[in-house]
Amino acid sequence: MKKVRFGLIGKDISYSFSRGYFTEKFSNMGLEDHSYENFDFQAIEEIKDVLKNNDDIYGMNVTIPYKQQVMPFLDELDKEAEKIGAVNTIQFTENGLKGFNTDAYGFKNAMMPFLKPHHDKALILGTGGASKAVAYVLGELGISYTFVSRSPGNNKISYDQVTKNVLKDHTILVNCTPLGTHPNIEERPSLPYEFLSDQHFLFDLIYNPEKTAFLTAGEAKGAQICNGLRMLELQADRSWQIWQES
């Protein structure tokens, strides 16, 4: 039986959602020759050896910290991934490796059911690879956004610049930082949560725990909340569609 392997490139990814999700998916589909594994790299350059020595890999996902670092190793970029500036899905084609970004698809479709007319300005917490997909989607939807970062700069403010008035003005908050991920579940971005209200919508890309300290603080003030699980499921299914097209 010919092996059909897929996998996730990342660093310290034993916790990964993707491996469990795809393993169950392949089992449910009766694809006994399909497998999904973690490629835990200490440096992105390790991808060269993996590709050279394994001709039974048919697709890969990419997670932190390599969504931008992987791009020079690809032969082609999908237009959307190029605009976003980050890749989380690699398609193996006859012409080489093509990079896609399915985070944008996942975030957009997970978030849309919660949006109301007054949700017209957003704060994006963090500036990593996933935040680029979030910014891209908000821009496509006509929602203005500002990044909140430990190192402020162009369209980036610092956490201590998030005042009562800033929060009143920005009714969408998206956490793209790892703060609050299991096992450090008491951590959360440093914000004046007391100024949140039922006008706010908080989206956390974290899915473990199901309700982070960030989301709990918003819920306590009557805000709508959503964790990252639906986004992950949607982006994983979109990755699978892309791999089928190659």
Beta strands, then each sheet from edge to edge (+ up, - down):
strand 1: 4-10
strand 2: 34-40
strand 3: 57-62
strand 4: 76-77
strand 5: 89-93
strand 6: 96-100
strand 7: 121-125
strand 8: 144-148
strand 9: 156-157
strand 10: 172-175
strand 11: 201-204
strand 12: 224-226
sheet 1: 2+ 1+ 3+ 5- 6+ 4+
sheet 2: 9+ 8+ 7+ 10+ 11+ 12+
end
